[in-house]
Amino acid sequence: MEPSPSPSLKSLSAVSLKIGLLSFGGPAAQIAMMHKEFVETRKWLSDERFLHALNYCMLLPGPEAQQLATYCGWISGRTRGGLIAGLLFILPGAFAMALVTWIYARFGNVPMIEGLFYGIKGGVLAIVVQALIKVGQRALKTSLAWFLCAASFLALFVFSIPFPIVIIAAGLAGICLVRPDANTQVDVAVPPAARTGRTVRLLAIGCCVWALPVVLAAALLSPAHILVDIGQFFATLAAVSFGGAYALLSYMAQVAVETKGWLGAGEMLEGLGLAETTPGPLILVTQFVGFLAGWRAPDPFTPLSAGLLAAFVTTWVTFVPSFVLVLAGAPWMERLRGNKRLAAALSGITAAVTGTILNLAVWFALNVFFARVGEHSFGPAHVLVPDPASLDPTLAGIAAVAAGLVFLAKRGIATVVGLTALLGLAASMLGLGPAAV
């Protein structure tokens, strides 16, 4: 497939905003949406280039979907394009998360909002399945790829092997076992020059920008102020967040609840539920935690001002490193696209990434459909087993409707999200939704 000419920044902005507004369902659905918009519909990127970008983003700490949006924007519009695509992917979810967190902090759970998000949870499952099928069709073309996909899924879902180890092993398997086809045509558009000086300057500036809010809070308020504590904690979390948000949830919850005392364990679960059903990266659950921490220790601000400032600091230190790593590393990765050894390694990683997306999708489905999910251990293996009696039949019905819309009626994501949100609201009003659980 020949990519179309680079889009205007106006066109890129419109598409990026659409993705940001409709990016429900976690990384699997978000990656599929980006593929549909950038590759299938507008042909701004080729399949090969999209998967190459996805592989690089999977190797970085931080939210892979936001990094992929930034990379796709960079390919289409260089630095300005990367900033536009990355920011517009984050901002709708960040504003939505700030609003629902404020409502939660001020009024508690609101049945109408709970009902809308309840329905969306069922709807996005169909989108996730569609994503798996599309990504799998492009990534799993050999027996080895299928094997690596299955091995990756089992390593993550059953044996809880750290994500970086899985990806490194897949890359080594690709180098050792994949034999590049000499007749394969690689999409090698001329990349921008990768210059060491530019990369070093960008990394240095990025690190300064990353630390700026925390430094200002320490200077203007106090080194012991809650904003400084929040900034330092979530900046550290961002630097080691390999494997996406799911890999960090237990550690973040333990520190935020038990060590810091910013919120309770039940509130942490409710925040995760809000993050799963609002648009944007799941890592925006950090914003929920930061907001509540600021809301409950507001001095010298009002609770709302302190909550919003804490949410801003949290989001800033969480996402700035991703922008820096993508914008600094993308020229070097593009320069290496024609390298056969790297191509072999990335083919293994591509298959493993598909298994990673499957792992996220199964985890999400189990925790959405079932109120109780236990864990059975068999030596080093740990298997999540849902309690059949805890199945939510209403949500299962909404998911079935969504599947019909996606696979039979061929409706778009906006239609699926909108209709399932209304179904969730209706179920809630009839006493069949979250208020009844």
C-alpha positions as CSV (number, residue, x, y, z in Angstrom):
1,M,0.0,0.0,0.0
2,E,1.4,3.4,-1.0
3,P,0.9,6.0,1.8
4,S,-0.9,9.2,0.8
5,P,0.9,12.5,1.0
6,S,1.4,14.0,4.4
7,P,-1.7,15.6,5.8
8,S,-2.1,19.3,6.7
9,L,-1.9,20.1,10.4
10,K,-5.6,21.0,10.3
11,S,-6.5,17.6,9.0
12,L,-4.2,15.9,11.4
13,S,-5.8,17.9,14.3
14,A,-9.3,16.9,13.3
15,V,-8.5,13.2,13.1
16,S,-6.5,13.3,16.4
17,L,-9.3,15.0,18.2
18,K,-11.7,12.4,16.9
19,I,-9.5,9.6,18.2
20,G,-9.1,11.4,21.6
21,L,-12.8,11.8,22.0
22,L,-13.6,8.2,21.1
23,S,-10.6,6.4,22.6
24,F,-12.6,4.2,25.0
25,G,-11.7,0.6,25.8
26,G,-8.0,0.8,26.8
27,P,-4.9,0.2,24.6
28,A,-6.4,-2.5,22.4
29,A,-9.3,-0.5,21.1
30,Q,-7.2,2.7,20.9
31,I,-4.5,1.0,18.8
32,A,-7.2,-0.3,16.5
33,M,-8.8,3.1,16.1
34,M,-5.5,4.7,15.2
35,H,-4.8,2.0,12.7
36,K,-8.2,2.5,11.1
37,E,-7.8,6.3,10.9
38,F,-4.2,6.6,10.0
39,V,-3.7,3.5,7.9
40,E,-7.0,2.2,6.5
41,T,-9.1,5.3,6.0
42,R,-6.6,8.0,5.2
43,K,-3.6,6.0,4.2
44,W,-1.2,8.4,5.8
45,L,0.9,5.5,7.0
46,S,1.6,2.0,5.6
47,D,0.9,-1.2,7.7
48,E,4.7,-1.8,7.9
49,R,5.4,1.7,9.2
50,F,2.5,1.6,11.7
51,L,3.6,-1.7,13.2
52,H,7.2,-0.5,13.3
53,A,6.0,2.5,15.3
54,L,3.9,0.3,17.6
55,N,6.9,-2.0,18.4
56,Y,9.1,1.0,19.4
57,C,6.4,2.4,21.6
58,M,5.9,-1.0,23.3
59,L,9.6,-0.9,24.3
60,L,9.2,2.5,26.1
61,P,8.1,3.2,29.6
62,G,4.7,4.9,29.7
63,P,1.3,4.6,28.0
64,E,1.9,2.9,24.7
65,A,-1.3,4.2,23.0
66,Q,-0.5,7.8,23.7
67,Q,3.1,7.2,22.5
68,L,1.8,5.6,19.3
69,A,-0.5,8.6,18.7
70,T,2.5,10.9,19.1
71,Y,4.6,8.8,16.7
72,C,1.9,8.6,14.1
73,G,1.5,12.4,14.4
74,W,5.3,12.8,14.1
75,I,5.4,10.7,10.9
76,S,2.6,12.8,9.4
77,G,3.7,16.3,10.6
78,R,7.1,16.0,12.4
79,T,7.5,17.6,15.8
80,R,4.3,19.8,15.6
81,G,2.3,16.9,14.3
82,G,3.6,14.7,17.1
83,L,2.7,17.2,19.7
84,I,-0.8,17.8,18.2
85,A,-1.6,14.1,17.9
86,G,-0.3,13.2,21.4
87,L,-2.0,16.1,23.2
88,L,-5.3,15.7,21.5
89,F,-5.2,12.0,22.4
90,I,-4.8,12.9,26.1
91,L,-6.8,16.1,26.6
92,P,-10.4,14.9,26.1
93,G,-9.8,12.1,28.6
94,A,-8.0,14.4,31.0
95,F,-10.8,16.9,31.0
96,A,-13.4,14.1,31.4
97,M,-11.4,12.6,34.2
98,A,-11.1,15.9,36.0
99,L,-14.8,16.5,35.7
100,V,-16.0,13.1,36.9
101,T,-13.4,13.2,39.7
102,W,-14.6,16.5,40.9
103,I,-18.2,15.2,40.8
104,Y,-17.1,12.1,42.7
105,A,-15.2,14.2,45.3
106,R,-18.0,16.7,45.8
107,F,-21.1,14.6,45.5
108,G,-20.1,11.0,45.5
109,N,-21.2,8.6,42.8
110,V,-23.9,10.1,40.5
111,P,-26.3,7.4,39.1
112,M,-26.7,9.1,35.7
113,I,-23.0,9.3,35.0
114,E,-22.5,5.8,36.4
115,G,-25.2,4.5,34.1
116,L,-23.7,6.1,31.0
117,F,-20.2,4.7,31.7
118,Y,-21.7,1.3,32.7
119,G,-23.1,1.0,29.1
120,I,-19.9,2.1,27.5
121,K,-17.9,-0.6,29.3
122,G,-20.1,-3.2,27.6
123,G,-19.7,-1.5,24.2
124,V,-16.0,-1.2,24.1
125,L,-15.6,-4.9,24.6
126,A,-16.8,-5.5,21.0
127,I,-14.4,-2.8,19.8
128,V,-11.5,-4.6,21.6
129,V,-12.4,-7.9,19.9
130,Q,-12.5,-6.1,16.5
131,A,-9.1,-4.6,17.3
132,L,-7.6,-8.0,18.1
133,I,-8.9,-9.5,14.9
134,K,-7.5,-6.6,12.8
135,V,-4.1,-6.5,14.5
136,G,-3.8,-10.2,14.4
137,Q,-4.6,-10.4,10.7
138,R,-1.6,-8.1,10.0
139,A,0.8,-9.4,12.5
140,L,0.3,-13.2,12.6
141,K,1.1,-14.4,9.2
142,T,3.5,-17.3,10.1
143,S,3.5,-20.3,12.4
144,L,6.3,-18.7,14.4
145,A,4.3,-15.5,14.8
146,W,1.3,-17.4,16.2
147,F,3.6,-19.3,18.6
148,L,5.2,-16.1,19.9
149,C,1.8,-14.5,20.3
150,A,0.5,-17.5,22.3
151,A,3.7,-17.6,24.4
152,S,3.5,-13.9,25.1
153,F,-0.1,-14.2,26.3
154,L,0.7,-17.2,28.5
155,A,3.8,-15.5,30.0
156,L,1.9,-12.4,30.9
157,F,-1.5,-13.8,31.8
158,V,-0.6,-17.1,33.5
159,F,3.0,-16.7,34.7
160,S,3.1,-13.0,35.4
161,I,6.5,-12.6,33.7
162,P,7.6,-9.0,33.6
163,F,6.7,-7.3,30.4
164,P,10.2,-6.2,29.4
165,I,11.5,-9.8,29.6
166,V,8.7,-11.0,27.3
167,I,9.5,-8.3,24.7
168,I,13.3,-8.9,24.9
169,A,12.8,-12.7,24.5
170,A,10.5,-12.1,21.5
171,G,13.0,-9.9,19.9
172,L,15.8,-12.4,20.4
173,A,13.5,-15.1,19.0
174,G,12.9,-13.0,15.9
175,I,16.6,-12.5,15.4
176,C,17.4,-16.2,15.7
177,L,14.4,-17.7,13.9
178,V,13.1,-15.3,11.4
179,R,14.7,-15.4,7.9
180,P,14.0,-12.2,6.1
181,D,12.6,-12.6,2.6
182,A,15.0,-11.0,0.1
183,N,12.1,-10.2,-2.2
184,T,10.1,-8.4,0.5
185,Q,9.6,-4.8,-0.3
186,V,10.0,-2.6,2.7
187,D,8.3,0.8,2.9
188,V,11.4,3.0,3.3
189,A,10.2,6.6,2.9
190,V,13.1,9.0,3.3
191,P,13.3,9.7,7.0
192,P,14.5,13.0,8.5
193,A,18.1,13.1,9.5
194,A,18.8,11.6,12.9
195,R,21.3,13.9,14.5
196,T,23.0,13.3,17.9
197,G,23.2,16.9,18.8
198,R,19.5,17.4,18.2
199,T,18.6,14.3,20.2
200,V,20.8,15.4,23.2
201,R,19.3,18.9,23.2
202,L,15.8,17.6,23.0
203,L,16.4,15.1,25.9
204,A,17.9,17.9,28.0
205,I,15.1,20.4,27.3
206,G,12.5,17.6,27.9
207,C,14.0,16.7,31.3
208,C,13.8,20.4,32.3
209,V,10.3,20.8,31.1
210,W,9.3,17.5,32.9
211,A,10.6,18.8,36.2
212,L,9.3,22.4,35.9
213,P,6.0,22.1,37.8
214,V,7.6,20.2,40.7
215,V,10.5,22.7,41.0
216,L,8.0,25.7,40.9
217,A,5.9,24.1,43.6
218,A,8.9,23.5,45.8
219,A,10.1,27.0,45.3
220,L,6.8,28.9,45.7
221,L,5.2,26.7,48.3
222,S,7.4,24.2,50.2
223,P,9.5,21.2,49.4
224,A,7.2,19.3,51.7
225,H,4.0,20.5,50.0
226,I,1.5,17.9,48.7
227,L,2.1,19.0,45.1
228,V,5.8,18.3,45.3
229,D,5.1,14.9,46.8
230,I,2.6,14.1,44.1
231,G,5.0,15.2,41.4
232,Q,7.9,13.2,42.6
233,F,5.9,10.0,43.1
234,F,4.2,10.0,39.7
235,A,7.4,11.1,37.9
236,T,9.1,8.1,39.4
237,L,6.2,5.9,38.4
238,A,6.3,7.3,34.8
239,A,10.0,6.4,34.5
240,V,9.5,2.7,35.4
241,S,6.1,2.1,33.9
242,F,7.0,-0.7,31.4
243,G,4.1,-2.8,30.4
244,G,1.4,-0.1,30.5
245,A,-1.0,0.9,33.3
246,Y,-2.0,-2.6,34.3
247,A,1.6,-3.4,35.3
248,L,1.6,-0.5,37.8
249,L,-1.8,-0.6,39.3
250,S,-1.0,-2.8,42.3
251,Y,2.2,-0.8,43.2
252,M,0.5,2.5,42.7
253,A,-2.6,1.4,44.7
254,Q,-0.4,0.1,47.6
255,V,1.6,3.3,47.9
256,A,-1.3,5.7,47.4
257,V,-3.6,3.9,49.8
258,E,-1.3,2.4,52.5
259,T,1.8,4.6,52.5
260,K,0.6,8.0,51.4
261,G,-3.0,7.7,52.7
262,W,-4.3,9.8,49.8
263,L,-7.5,7.7,49.3
264,G,-9.0,4.4,50.4
265,A,-8.8,1.0,48.7
266,G,-12.5,1.1,47.6
267,E,-11.9,4.6,46.2
268,M,-8.9,3.3,44.2
269,L,-11.1,0.6,42.6
270,E,-13.8,3.2,41.8
271,G,-11.1,5.5,40.2
272,L,-10.0,2.6,38.0
273,G,-13.5,2.1,36.9
274,L,-13.8,5.7,35.9
275,A,-10.5,5.6,34.0
276,E,-11.6,2.5,32.2
277,T,-14.9,4.1,31.0
278,T,-13.7,7.6,30.1
279,P,-11.8,8.3,26.9
280,G,-8.0,8.3,26.9
281,P,-5.2,6.2,28.4
282,L,-6.0,4.0,31.4
283,I,-3.0,5.6,33.1
284,L,-5.3,8.7,33.6
285,V,-6.3,6.9,36.8
286,T,-3.2,8.6,38.2
287,Q,-5.1,11.9,37.7
288,F,-7.9,10.6,39.9
289,V,-5.5,9.8,42.7
290,G,-3.7,13.1,42.4
291,F,-6.9,15.1,42.4
292,L,-8.2,13.5,45.5
293,A,-4.8,13.9,47.2
294,G,-4.9,17.7,46.5
295,W,-8.6,18.0,47.3
296,R,-8.0,16.5,50.8
297,A,-4.9,18.6,51.6
298,P,-5.7,21.9,49.9
299,D,-3.8,24.4,52.0
300,P,-3.2,27.3,50.9
301,F,-5.8,26.8,48.1
302,T,-9.4,25.9,48.0
303,P,-10.1,22.1,47.6
304,L,-11.2,22.5,44.0
305,S,-8.1,24.6,43.1
306,A,-5.8,22.2,44.9
307,G,-7.4,19.2,43.3
308,L,-7.1,20.7,39.8
309,L,-3.4,21.7,40.4
310,A,-2.6,18.3,41.7
311,A,-4.4,16.7,38.7
312,F,-2.4,18.9,36.3
313,V,1.0,18.1,38.0
314,T,0.1,14.4,37.9
315,T,-0.8,14.4,34.3
316,W,2.2,16.5,33.3
317,V,4.8,14.4,35.0
318,T,3.1,11.2,33.7
319,F,3.0,12.1,30.0
320,V,5.9,14.5,29.3
321,P,8.5,11.7,29.3
322,S,6.5,9.9,26.6
323,F,6.5,12.9,24.3
324,V,10.3,13.4,24.8
325,L,11.2,9.7,24.2
326,V,9.1,9.5,21.0
327,L,10.2,12.8,19.5
328,A,13.8,12.1,20.3
329,G,13.8,8.4,19.3
330,A,11.5,8.4,16.2
331,P,14.2,9.7,13.7
332,W,16.6,7.0,14.8
333,M,13.9,4.3,14.6
334,E,12.9,5.5,11.1
335,R,16.5,5.4,10.0
336,L,16.7,1.7,11.1
337,R,13.6,0.6,9.3
338,G,15.5,-1.0,6.4
339,N,17.8,-2.9,8.7
340,K,17.2,-6.7,8.2
341,R,18.4,-7.7,11.7
342,L,16.2,-5.1,13.3
343,A,13.3,-6.1,11.1
344,A,13.7,-9.7,12.2
345,A,13.7,-8.6,15.9
346,L,10.7,-6.4,15.4
347,S,8.7,-9.2,13.6
348,G,9.1,-11.2,16.8
349,I,8.1,-8.3,19.0
350,T,5.1,-7.6,16.7
351,A,3.8,-11.1,17.4
352,A,4.4,-10.7,21.2
353,V,2.7,-7.3,21.2
354,T,-0.4,-9.0,19.8
355,G,-0.3,-11.4,22.7
356,T,0.0,-8.4,25.0
357,I,-3.1,-6.8,23.5
358,L,-4.9,-10.2,24.0
359,N,-3.8,-10.2,27.6
360,L,-5.2,-6.7,28.2
361,A,-8.4,-7.6,26.5
362,V,-9.0,-10.8,28.5
363,W,-8.2,-9.0,31.8
364,F,-10.6,-6.2,30.9
365,A,-13.4,-8.6,29.9
366,L,-13.1,-10.7,33.1
367,N,-13.2,-7.6,35.3
368,V,-16.1,-6.1,33.3
369,F,-18.4,-9.1,33.0
370,F,-17.8,-10.6,36.5
371,A,-18.1,-9.0,39.9
372,R,-15.9,-11.6,41.4
373,V,-12.7,-12.9,39.9
374,G,-10.5,-15.3,41.9
375,E,-7.0,-16.5,41.3
376,H,-6.0,-20.2,41.3
377,S,-2.3,-21.1,41.6
378,F,-0.6,-24.2,40.2
379,G,3.1,-23.9,41.1
380,P,4.4,-20.9,39.1
381,A,1.2,-20.5,37.2
382,H,-1.6,-18.2,38.4
383,V,-4.9,-18.3,36.5
384,L,-7.7,-15.8,36.9
385,V,-11.0,-17.7,37.3
386,P,-14.3,-15.8,37.3
387,D,-17.2,-16.8,39.5
388,P,-20.0,-17.7,37.0
389,A,-22.6,-16.6,39.6
390,S,-21.3,-13.1,39.5
391,L,-21.9,-12.6,35.8
392,D,-23.6,-9.3,35.0
393,P,-26.4,-10.3,32.5
394,T,-27.3,-6.8,31.7
395,L,-23.8,-5.9,30.7
396,A,-23.5,-9.1,28.8
397,G,-26.6,-8.1,26.9
398,I,-25.2,-4.7,26.1
399,A,-22.0,-6.2,24.9
400,A,-24.0,-8.6,22.6
401,V,-25.8,-5.6,21.1
402,A,-22.4,-3.8,20.6
403,A,-21.1,-6.9,18.9
404,G,-24.0,-6.9,16.5
405,L,-23.4,-3.2,15.8
406,V,-19.7,-3.8,15.1
407,F,-19.7,-7.0,13.2
408,L,-23.1,-7.3,11.6
409,A,-24.3,-3.7,11.1
410,K,-20.7,-2.4,10.6
411,R,-21.3,0.7,12.6
412,G,-18.5,3.0,13.6
413,I,-17.1,3.5,17.0
414,A,-19.0,6.8,17.7
415,T,-22.3,5.0,17.1
416,V,-21.4,2.0,19.2
417,V,-20.2,4.1,22.2
418,G,-23.3,6.4,22.0
419,L,-25.9,3.7,21.8
420,T,-24.3,1.5,24.5
421,A,-24.1,4.6,26.8
422,L,-27.8,5.2,26.3
423,L,-28.5,1.5,27.0
424,G,-26.5,1.7,30.2
425,L,-28.4,4.8,31.3
426,A,-31.7,3.1,30.6
427,A,-30.6,0.0,32.5
428,S,-29.6,2.1,35.4
429,M,-32.9,4.0,35.5
430,L,-34.7,0.6,35.4
431,G,-32.7,-0.7,38.3
432,L,-30.7,-3.1,36.1
433,G,-27.5,-1.2,36.0
434,P,-24.6,-0.3,38.4
435,A,-27.0,1.0,41.0
436,A,-28.5,-2.5,41.3
437,V,-25.2,-4.3,41.6
